[in-house]
Amino acid sequence: MLDLNKNSPFIMLFTTLIAGLIGCLILLAWRRSKSQKPAKDAAATMPWIDKPVPEEDPDEDNDHDGKQKVTVFFGSQSGTAEGFAKAFAEEANARYEKATFRVVDLEEYAAEDDEYEEKFKKETFAIFFLATYGDGEPTDNAARFYKWFTEKKESGQQWLQTLQYGVFGLGNTQYQHFNKVAKVVDEILADQGAKHIVPLGLGDDDKSIEDDFTAWRELVWPEFDKLLRKEDDNAVSNMPYTAAILEYRVVFHDQPTGESLQDKSWINPNSIHAAAIDARHPCRANVAVRRELHTPASDRSCTHLEFDISGTGLKYETGDHVGVYCENLKETVEAAEQLMGLSPDTHFSVHTDTEDGQLINGGSLLAPPFPPCTVRTALTRYADLLNFPKKPALVALAAHASEPSEADRLRYLASPAGKDEYAQWVVAGQRSLLEVMAEFPSAKPPLGVFFASVAPRLQPRYYSISSSPKVAPTRIHVSCALVYEKTPTGRIHKGVSSTWMKTAACSEENLDCSWAPIFVRQSNFRLPTDTSVPIIMIGPGTGLAPFRGFLQERYALKEDGAELGPSILFFGCRNRNMDFIYEDELNNFVESGALSELVVAFSREGRTKEYVQQKMAERASDIWNLLSQGAYIYVCGDAKGMARDVHRTLHAIAQEQGSLSSSQAESMVKNLQMTGRYLRDVW
């Protein structure tokens, strides 16, 4: 018989060991079961966010499948360059079975600047789609790469001798620095030893950038045939390729929870860091002040608007830009609903993956542009309904037109054969997407196709901030001219953002005030760090906006005891009794000494029209003297007309006042630009 008292220590030890072993087995089983369940990340707790698909590490050679890697980079502001990059990669992957074309956002290519060189050295083939923004600037997502790459060229070493590449630029010939970013990157790549696959492609959005892209792309395939094919490969490249019509997976929701979720997505808590606020993650800002800047005698309109940024974490500097996401007019949205035959209260969400988690179209779709919401909200806040439709949109409409004659007509307009008619009927006619859809009423694309392939995303509108944080640290001021004009078809075009601003309700007058998602885009449009340096400012109309910020800053600096250098502002408007915006403020700046001299050109008062460039010519000697003293010269406004005329006038002043030849004068003006003393904020 067992003596429990005598053996109790052994029994307790044995029992403890058994219990511990059982506990370990249970813990192991629990961990294994947990690892098989999806984590409750943002995609799980916020169902409108598609689950992220792990991307391949750019550092990996990806040769485990025997395929050659080709990296397709994009720098995109409005999504066009990104769309071209994905369309190019999709077709290339279909053509070349023994290669993998991978699309990469330049912003996400390297976490730190010092990683760029290491990663680029591992690239064998690279294609770049690069848009130029503003006055020859890179897009937001390419800015860091562009800065690093242009500085890297100073090393003088050829470190890309194993790279073969192609560059397609997206620009507009109406701007002075047409496709500057693509040209610079192409030149540096060649200087660093990289070899062209095809010549530089220059897309011109002033004409038909899609045709430019198509023509350049056709030059690429024969070259890639030589590089990526072997003699025994199937001749896939000779087979006609038809691009897939992209379509989001749509999920309809019975419970109207999406609206509240959507509103919360714009609200950033006070704990958010300012660095996190950008075009992809804007913050909600209420409209605090709105007032009309023109007098009742004017037949036009210009709005002064102030966004309240207190408590948002958003910061800005004098000369920066503010990006504003505005809404389509109710009448525009209702017209779209009728054309599509949709109920405005239908709740839905869009996704880039199938129900089992596979990417649709191999990842060619752009990320979902909005969380779950109603059809009314999606059309109001996220769909560009008033721009003319691109050719792929016409192809998508044709695919969903029930009337054969309408489908044929749409396909013809999108085809090479219909190039001239498209240019005339759609582009020159300034027909909006809704006008085209009204002409082809049988075309009723489903929601997934409409938002993926027909309607572009409604883009933010950028404005030069017309205030200084030294005077208005919790407000961002905007000066916005109303866009209201008749198109060749007789349609009255109302600017999306300017109309919204004109009709916005402000918190000064209404507790239920208007608001918009906004963010700040940094600019190099800055006052000299030395306050005693002279400045020359030229800005007619709303081109005055950044200079109002400049003068607020100079006023604050003067109040703090700073010594201010001479300053002259050339401003232009039609009539002093109609559209002389901020007249009292400008006169006060002169009286306070923040502004030395105000010169105004009135284009509709006298017998002859006067513009700022003519006033500059009259003051040629003063401008030359200031430039000789090291003055900075700033220009803000219309790039197509005014800025070009001002540039020519500046060239003439340098030539005449400095007794320079034409080439010497142009060299001097270019040197002012290169040294940062001649800055332009143009659109």
C-alpha positions in Angstrom: 0.0 0.0 0.0 1.4 3.5 -1.0 2.4 5.7 1.8 1.1 9.1 0.6 2.8 11.0 3.4 6.2 9.4 2.6 6.0 9.9 -1.2 4.2 13.2 -1.3 7.2 15.2 -2.4 7.8 12.9 -5.4 4.1 13.0 -6.3 4.0 16.8 -6.1 7.1 17.0 -8.4 5.6 14.5 -10.8 2.3 16.4 -10.9 4.0 19.7 -11.5 6.0 18.4 -14.4 2.9 16.8 -16.1 1.0 20.1 -15.6 3.8 22.1 -17.1 4.0 19.8 -20.1 0.3 20.0 -20.7 0.5 23.8 -20.4 3.3 24.1 -23.0 1.3 21.9 -25.4 -1.8 24.0 -25.0 0.2 27.3 -25.5 1.9 25.9 -28.6 -1.5 24.8 -30.0 -3.0 28.3 -29.3 -0.1 30.1 -30.9 -0.3 28.0 -34.0 -4.0 28.5 -34.3 -3.6 32.3 -33.8 -1.0 32.5 -36.5 -3.5 31.1 -39.0 -6.0 33.9 -38.2 -5.8 37.3 -39.8 -4.7 40.1 -37.5 -7.2 42.8 -36.6 -5.3 45.5 -38.5 -6.8 48.5 -40.2 -8.1 46.3 -43.0 -10.0 44.2 -40.5 -11.4 46.9 -38.3 -12.1 49.3 -41.2 -13.6 47.2 -44.0 -13.3 49.8 -46.7 -9.4 49.5 -46.6 -8.3 46.7 -48.8 -5.9 44.3 -47.1 -2.4 45.2 -48.1 -0.6 42.7 -50.4 3.0 42.4 -49.4 5.2 43.8 -52.3 8.3 42.1 -53.4 11.4 43.6 -51.9 13.1 45.8 -54.5 16.5 44.5 -53.3 15.6 40.9 -54.3 16.8 39.8 -57.7 13.6 37.8 -58.2 15.5 35.4 -60.3 14.1 32.4 -58.5 11.5 32.0 -61.3 14.1 32.6 -64.1 12.5 35.8 -65.1 14.2 39.1 -65.9 13.1 42.0 -63.7 12.1 45.3 -65.2 11.1 48.2 -62.8 8.6 50.7 -63.9 8.8 53.9 -61.8 6.3 56.8 -61.7 6.2 60.3 -60.4 2.5 61.4 -60.6 0.6 64.4 -59.4 -2.9 63.7 -60.7 -2.7 60.0 -61.4 -2.0 60.1 -65.2 1.6 59.1 -64.9 0.7 56.3 -62.5 -2.0 55.2 -64.9 0.4 55.1 -67.8 2.9 53.1 -65.8 0.4 50.5 -64.8 -1.0 50.2 -68.4 2.5 49.9 -69.7 3.4 47.2 -67.2 0.2 45.3 -67.8 0.8 45.1 -71.5 4.5 44.3 -71.1 3.7 41.4 -68.7 1.3 40.0 -71.3 4.0 40.3 -74.1 7.0 38.9 -72.3 6.6 35.6 -70.6 10.2 35.5 -69.3 10.2 39.0 -67.7 8.4 40.6 -64.8 7.4 44.2 -65.0 6.9 45.7 -61.6 5.4 49.2 -60.9 7.0 51.3 -58.2 6.0 54.6 -56.6 9.2 56.7 -56.4 8.1 57.9 -53.0 8.1 54.3 -51.7 11.2 53.0 -53.5 13.6 54.0 -50.7 12.8 54.7 -47.0 16.0 56.9 -46.7 18.0 58.8 -49.2 21.1 56.8 -48.7 19.2 53.7 -49.9 18.7 55.0 -53.4 22.2 54.4 -54.8 22.3 50.9 -53.3 19.0 49.9 -54.9 19.5 51.5 -58.2 22.8 49.7 -58.7 20.8 46.4 -58.6 18.5 47.5 -61.4 19.1 46.2 -64.9 16.1 47.6 -66.8 14.1 50.6 -65.7 11.3 52.7 -67.2 10.4 56.1 -65.8 7.0 57.9 -66.2 7.7 61.4 -64.8 5.3 64.4 -64.7 6.5 67.9 -64.4 4.4 70.1 -62.0 4.2 73.9 -61.7 7.2 75.8 -62.8 9.4 72.9 -63.7 9.0 71.1 -60.4 8.8 67.4 -59.6 5.5 65.9 -58.4 5.1 65.4 -54.7 5.8 61.7 -54.7 9.0 62.2 -56.8 10.4 65.3 -55.0 12.7 63.5 -52.6 14.1 61.2 -55.3 14.6 64.1 -57.7 16.4 66.2 -55.1 18.7 63.3 -54.3 19.3 62.3 -57.9 20.1 65.9 -59.1 22.6 66.3 -56.2 24.1 62.9 -56.8 25.2 63.9 -60.3 27.8 66.3 -58.7 29.9 63.3 -57.7 31.1 63.0 -61.3 31.2 59.2 -61.1 29.5 56.9 -63.6 27.7 54.4 -61.4 24.8 53.3 -63.6 26.8 51.6 -66.4 24.8 48.3 -66.0 21.4 50.0 -66.3 19.3 50.2 -69.5 16.4 52.6 -69.3 13.6 54.6 -70.9 11.9 57.9 -69.8 8.5 59.2 -70.8 7.7 62.7 -69.6 4.3 64.3 -69.0 4.1 68.0 -69.4 2.5 70.9 -71.2 4.0 73.1 -73.9 2.2 76.1 -72.5 4.7 76.2 -69.6 8.2 77.5 -70.0 9.9 74.4 -68.4 8.1 71.9 -70.6 8.8 68.4 -69.2 11.8 69.7 -67.3 11.8 66.8 -64.8 11.9 64.1 -67.4 14.6 65.9 -69.4 16.8 66.3 -66.3 16.4 62.7 -65.2 17.1 61.4 -68.7 20.2 63.5 -69.0 21.6 62.5 -65.6 20.9 58.8 -66.3 22.9 59.1 -69.5 25.7 61.0 -67.8 26.0 58.3 -65.1 26.6 55.7 -67.7 23.1 54.2 -68.2 22.1 53.2 -71.8 18.9 54.3 -73.6 16.5 51.6 -74.5 14.4 54.2 -76.4 14.8 57.9 -76.9 13.2 60.3 -74.3 9.4 60.6 -74.8 7.8 64.0 -74.3 4.0 63.9 -73.7 2.2 67.2 -74.2 -1.1 67.6 -72.3 -1.8 70.7 -74.3 -2.6 68.4 -77.3 -3.1 64.6 -76.8 -0.8 63.2 -74.2 -2.4 59.8 -74.7 -1.4 59.7 -78.3 2.1 60.7 -77.4 2.2 57.8 -74.9 0.9 55.3 -77.4 3.4 56.4 -80.0 6.3 56.2 -77.6 5.2 52.8 -76.2 5.2 51.4 -79.7 8.9 52.3 -80.0 9.6 50.3 -76.8 8.4 46.9 -77.8 10.8 46.2 -80.7 13.7 47.1 -78.4 12.4 44.9 -75.6 12.0 42.1 -78.1 15.7 42.2 -78.6 16.5 42.4 -74.9 13.9 40.0 -73.4 13.3 37.4 -76.1 15.1 34.4 -77.4 14.8 33.0 -80.9 12.6 30.1 -79.8 10.2 32.4 -77.9 6.6 32.6 -79.0 5.9 35.7 -81.0 3.5 37.1 -78.5 4.6 40.7 -79.4 3.1 40.2 -82.9 -0.3 39.4 -81.5 -2.8 42.3 -81.0 -3.1 43.4 -77.4 -6.3 44.7 -76.0 -6.1 46.4 -72.6 -8.5 45.1 -70.0 -11.2 47.5 -68.9 -10.5 47.9 -65.2 -13.3 47.3 -62.7 -13.4 47.4 -59.0 -15.2 44.7 -57.1 -18.3 46.4 -55.7 -20.0 45.4 -52.4 -23.4 46.7 -51.6 -24.3 47.4 -48.0 -27.7 47.2 -46.4 -26.8 49.2 -43.3 -26.1 52.9 -43.8 -23.0 52.9 -41.6 -20.6 54.1 -44.3 -21.6 57.7 -44.1 -20.5 58.1 -40.5 -17.3 56.1 -41.2 -16.6 58.3 -44.2 -17.0 61.5 -42.1 -14.7 60.1 -39.4 -12.0 59.4 -42.0 -11.4 63.1 -42.5 -11.2 64.1 -38.9 -7.7 64.0 -37.5 -7.3 64.0 -33.8 -5.2 66.6 -32.0 -2.5 64.0 -31.5 -1.8 63.7 -35.2 1.6 64.9 -36.2 1.7 67.6 -38.9 4.1 65.6 -41.0 1.4 63.0 -41.5 -0.9 65.5 -43.3 -0.4 65.3 -47.0 -2.4 64.8 -50.2 -3.2 61.3 -49.3 -4.0 62.1 -45.7 -5.6 65.6 -45.6 -7.1 67.1 -42.5 -10.6 68.5 -42.1 -10.6 72.3 -41.8 -13.7 74.5 -41.2 -14.3 77.7 -43.2 -13.9 80.5 -40.7 -14.3 83.6 -43.0 -15.6 84.2 -46.5 -16.0 87.5 -48.2 -16.3 88.9 -51.8 -13.3 90.9 -53.0 -14.8 92.5 -56.0 -17.2 95.4 -55.8 -20.9 95.1 -56.9 -19.9 97.0 -60.1 -17.8 94.0 -61.2 -19.4 91.4 -63.5 -16.9 88.8 -62.1 -16.2 87.4 -58.6 -13.2 86.7 -56.4 -13.5 85.1 -53.0 -11.4 85.6 -49.9 -11.6 82.4 -47.8 -10.0 81.5 -44.5 -9.6 77.9 -43.3 -9.4 77.4 -39.5 -6.4 75.0 -38.8 -6.3 75.4 -35.0 -6.0 72.0 -33.3 -5.2 70.1 -36.6 -1.5 70.0 -36.3 -1.2 71.5 -39.8 1.6 74.1 -40.3 2.6 76.3 -43.2 5.2 78.8 -44.2 4.8 82.0 -46.1 4.8 81.2 -49.8 3.4 77.6 -49.5 0.5 76.2 -51.4 -2.7 74.7 -49.9 -4.4 71.8 -51.6 -8.2 71.8 -51.2 -10.5 68.9 -52.0 -13.8 70.4 -52.9 -17.2 69.0 -53.9 -19.1 68.8 -57.2 -22.3 70.9 -57.4 -25.5 69.2 -56.5 -26.9 69.9 -60.0 -23.8 68.1 -61.5 -24.2 65.1 -59.2 -27.9 64.7 -59.9 -27.2 64.8 -63.7 -24.7 62.0 -63.2 -27.2 59.9 -61.2 -29.8 60.3 -63.9 -27.4 59.4 -66.7 -26.3 56.3 -64.9 -29.7 55.3 -63.6 -28.6 55.0 -60.0 -30.3 55.6 -56.7 -28.4 58.3 -54.7 -28.9 56.5 -51.4 -27.3 53.2 -52.4 -24.5 52.3 -50.0 -21.5 50.5 -51.5 -17.8 50.1 -51.3 -15.1 49.3 -53.9 -12.2 46.9 -53.7 -9.1 46.0 -55.7 -9.1 42.3 -54.7 -11.4 39.4 -55.3 -13.3 37.8 -52.4 -10.5 35.3 -51.8 -7.9 38.1 -51.6 -6.4 37.9 -55.1 -5.5 41.2 -56.8 -7.7 42.1 -59.7 -5.9 42.6 -63.0 -2.6 41.8 -61.4 -2.6 45.0 -59.3 -3.3 47.4 -62.2 -6.1 49.1 -60.3 -5.5 52.3 -58.4 -6.2 52.0 -54.7 -9.9 52.6 -53.8 -10.5 56.3 -53.8 -13.1 56.3 -51.0 -14.5 54.3 -48.1 -18.0 52.9 -48.0 -20.5 55.6 -48.8 -23.6 56.4 -50.8 -23.6 56.9 -54.6 -24.4 60.6 -53.9 -21.4 61.0 -51.7 -19.1 59.2 -54.1 -20.1 61.3 -57.0 -20.0 64.5 -55.0 -16.6 64.1 -53.4 -14.6 61.7 -55.5 -15.5 61.7 -59.2 -14.3 64.2 -61.8 -17.4 64.7 -63.9 -16.7 68.0 -65.7 -13.3 67.4 -67.4 -13.4 65.9 -70.9 -13.1 62.1 -71.0 -9.9 60.4 -71.9 -9.8 57.7 -74.6 -9.8 54.7 -72.3 -13.0 56.1 -70.7 -14.6 56.0 -74.1 -13.6 52.4 -74.6 -15.1 51.5 -71.2 -18.3 53.3 -72.1 -18.4 51.5 -75.5 -18.1 48.1 -73.7 -21.3 48.9 -71.7 -23.3 50.6 -74.5 -26.4 48.5 -75.3 -26.9 50.3 -78.6 -24.4 49.0 -81.2 -24.2 52.2 -83.2 -23.3 54.1 -80.0 -20.7 51.5 -79.1 -19.1 51.7 -82.5 -19.0 55.5 -82.4 -17.3 55.5 -79.0 -14.7 53.0 -80.1 -14.0 55.0 -83.3 -13.4 58.2 -81.3 -10.9 56.3 -79.1 -9.2 54.7 -82.0 -6.2 56.0 -84.0 -8.5 56.5 -87.0 -10.7 58.8 -84.9 -7.8 60.9 -83.6 -8.7 64.1 -85.4 -12.4 63.8 -84.6 -11.7 63.2 -80.9 -9.5 66.2 -80.9 -12.2 68.4 -82.4 -15.4 67.0 -81.0 -14.2 66.2 -77.4 -11.1 68.3 -76.7 -11.7 71.4 -78.7 -15.4 71.2 -78.0 -14.6 71.1 -74.2 -17.2 68.4 -73.8 -17.4 67.1 -70.2 -17.7 63.5 -69.3 -21.4 64.1 -68.5 -22.0 65.7 -71.9 -20.4 62.8 -73.7 -22.5 60.3 -71.6 -25.6 62.3 -72.5 -24.7 61.9 -76.2 -24.5 58.1 -75.7 -27.4 57.3 -73.3 -27.3 53.6 -73.8 -23.8 53.5 -72.2 -24.4 52.6 -68.6 -21.3 51.3 -67.0 -21.6 49.5 -63.6 -20.2 51.3 -60.5 -17.0 49.3 -60.5 -16.2 50.2 -64.1 -17.3 53.8 -63.7 -15.0 54.6 -60.8 -12.1 52.5 -62.1 -12.1 53.3 -65.9 -14.5 56.1 -66.7 -14.5 58.9 -64.1 -11.0 60.1 -63.0 -10.6 61.0 -59.4 -11.6 64.5 -58.4 -8.2 66.1 -57.8 -7.3 68.7 -55.2 -7.0 72.3 -56.3 -3.9 74.2 -55.3 -3.8 77.8 -54.2 -1.0 80.1 -53.2 -1.5 80.8 -49.6 -2.3 84.5 -49.2 -1.3 84.9 -45.5 1.7 84.5 -43.3 1.8 82.4 -40.1 3.5 85.3 -38.4 0.2 87.1 -38.7 -2.3 84.3 -39.0 -0.8 81.1 -37.4 -4.2 79.3 -37.1 -5.6 80.4 -40.4 -4.8 79.6 -44.0 -6.1 82.4 -46.4 -7.0 81.7 -50.0 -7.8 84.2 -52.7 -9.8 82.5 -55.5 -11.2 83.9 -58.7 -14.5 82.4 -59.8 -14.5 80.2 -62.9 -17.7 80.8 -64.8 -17.5 80.6 -68.6 -19.4 79.4 -71.6 -17.9 76.4 -73.5 -18.1 76.0 -77.3 -21.1 73.7 -76.9 -23.0 76.4 -75.0 -22.6 74.8 -71.6 -21.9 77.1 -68.7 -18.8 75.7 -67.0 -18.7 76.4 -63.3 -15.4 75.7 -61.6 -15.7 73.0 -59.0 -13.5 74.6 -56.3 -14.1 78.3 -57.0 -17.9 77.8 -57.0 -17.7 75.8 -53.7 -15.7 78.6 -52.2 -18.0 81.3 -53.4 -21.0 79.6 -51.8 -19.3 78.2 -48.6 -20.9 78.9 -45.3 -18.4 80.4 -42.7 -18.3 79.9 -39.0 -18.5 83.7 -38.5 -22.1 83.6 -39.8 -23.3 79.9 -39.4 -22.6 77.3 -36.8 -23.1 74.6 -39.4 -20.2 75.9 -41.5 -18.7 74.4 -44.6 -15.5 72.4 -44.4 -13.0 70.7 -46.7 -10.1 68.3 -46.5 -6.9 70.3 -47.0 -3.2 69.9 -46.8 -0.1 72.0 -47.4 2.4 71.7 -50.2 5.7 73.2 -49.5 7.1 75.7 -52.0 10.5 77.3 -52.7 8.7 80.6 -53.2 10.4 82.2 -50.1 11.5 85.7 -49.1 15.3 86.2 -48.8 16.6 85.1 -45.4 18.4 88.5 -45.2 15.5 91.0 -44.7 17.6 93.8 -46.0 17.8 92.3 -49.5 15.6 94.2 -52.1 12.6 92.4 -53.6 10.6 92.9 -56.8 7.1 91.3 -56.9 4.9 91.0 -60.0 1.4 89.5 -59.5 -1.8 90.7 -61.3 -5.2 89.5 -60.2 -5.1 86.6 -57.8 -1.3 86.4 -58.5 -1.2 88.9 -55.6 -2.0 86.1 -53.2 1.6 85.0 -52.1 2.7 88.6 -52.0 0.0 89.5 -49.5 1.6 86.8 -47.4 5.0 88.3 -48.1 3.9 91.7 -47.0 2.2 90.4 -43.9 5.5 88.8 -43.0 7.5 91.9 -43.7 5.1 93.9 -41.6 5.6 91.5 -38.7 9.4 91.6 -39.1 9.4 95.4 -39.1 7.3 95.4 -36.0 9.9 93.2 -34.4 12.7 95.7 -35.3 14.1 94.1 -38.5 15.7 96.2 -41.1 13.8 95.9 -44.4 15.3 96.3 -47.8 13.5 98.2 -50.6 10.4 96.5 -52.2 8.2 97.2 -55.1 5.0 95.4 -56.1 3.6 95.5 -59.7 -0.1 94.6 -59.4 -2.6 94.5 -62.3 -6.4 94.5 -62.5 -9.1 95.8 -64.8 -10.6 98.8 -63.0 -9.9 100.3 -59.6 -13.6 100.5 -58.9 -14.3 96.9 -59.6 -11.5 94.4 -59.0 -8.7 96.2 -57.1 -8.5 93.4 -54.5 -7.1 94.1 -51.0 -6.7 97.8 -52.0 -6.9 99.1 -48.4 -4.4 96.5 -47.1 -1.9 97.3 -49.8 -2.1 101.0 -49.1 -1.6 100.3 -45.4 1.5 98.2 -46.2 2.9 101.2 -48.0 2.1 103.5 -45.1 3.7 101.1 -42.6 6.9 100.7 -44.6 6.4 97.0 -45.3 6.1 97.9 -49.0 8.2 100.6 -50.5 6.2 101.2 -53.6 3.0 100.0 -55.2 2.6 100.2 -59.0 -0.8 99.3 -60.5 -1.7 98.6 -64.1 -5.4 99.0 -65.0 -6.3 97.3 -68.2 -9.8 98.6 -68.7 -9.7 102.2 -67.6 -7.9 104.2 -70.3 -8.1 104.2 -74.1 -5.3 101.7 -74.2 -4.9 98.6 -72.1 -2.1 98.6 -69.6 -0.5 95.4 -68.1 2.2 94.8 -65.5 4.9 94.1 -68.1 4.3 97.6 -69.5 4.6 99.1 -66.1 7.9 97.1 -65.6 9.2 98.6 -68.9 8.4 102.1 -67.6 10.4 101.4 -64.5 13.2 99.6 -66.2 15.9 101.7 -64.6 14.6 101.2 -61.1 14.3 97.4 -61.7 17.9 97.3 -63.0 19.2 99.2 -60.1 17.5 96.9 -57.6 18.8 93.8 -59.4 22.3 95.3 -59.3 21.9 95.5 -55.6 21.1 91.8 -55.4 17.3 92.0 -55.5 15.1 88.9 -55.7 12.4 89.0 -58.3 9.1 87.1 -57.9 6.4 86.4 -60.4 3.0 84.8 -59.7 0.0 84.2 -62.0 -0.8 82.9 -65.4 2.0 80.8 -67.0 0.6 80.9 -70.5 0.4 84.7 -71.0 1.5 87.0 -68.2 4.5 85.0 -67.0 5.9 84.7 -70.5 5.4 88.4 -71.2 7.1 89.3 -67.9 10.0 87.0 -68.7 10.5 88.7 -72.1 10.3 92.1 -70.5 12.9 91.2 -67.9 15.2 90.0 -70.7 14.7 93.3 -72.5 15.4 95.3 -69.4 18.7 93.4 -68.9 19.7 93.9 -72.5 18.9 97.6 -72.6 19.9 98.7 -69.1 22.9 96.5 -68.9 24.1 97.1 -72.5 24.1 93.3 -73.0 23.7 91.3 -76.1 20.6 89.1 -76.4 22.5 86.0 -75.5 24.2 87.8 -72.6 20.9 89.0 -71.3 19.4 85.5 -71.5 22.4 84.1 -69.7 22.0 86.7 -66.9 18.3 85.9 -66.5 19.0 82.2 -66.4 21.7 82.8 -63.8 19.1 84.6 -61.7 16.9 81.5 -61.9 19.8 79.1 -61.1 20.8 81.0 -58.1 17.3 81.3 -56.7 16.9 85.0 -57.2 14.2 84.8 -59.9 11.3 82.7 -58.6 8.0 82.0 -60.3 4.7 80.6 -58.9 2.7 80.0 -62.0 -0.2 78.0 -63.2 
